[in-house]
């Protein structure tokens, strides 16, 4: 199995891919990230979720608006919810109430979103 953690802050949120071989390489070309697996008679490429990778990069660079834009386009899966919560936490730590409000709204926390709206 190939285990991918797109958010190291939530180790319980892991994406699993069934593979039939050994991981040989990770390639990042033209906005795509693939894990290369040597199977019995061939090589297979498993595409990783570029949006989730870009979210982590935006968060590391403290580009909170870009991180929120990336999450906005994702289905609200448990993985995406954990990322919205992480972004909200970091935005609040940096007093970025506008992004924190957007996170709360995306997580359907209306009371928190309204409260944060009053701060900016």
Buried (B, 14 or more C-beta within 10 A) or exposed (E): EEEBBBBEBBEEBEBEEEBEBEEEEEEEEEEEBBBBBBEEEEEBEBEBBEBBBBBBEBBEEEEBEBBBBBBEEBEEEEBBBBBBBBBBEBBBEEEBBBBBBBBBBBBEBEEBBEBBBEEE
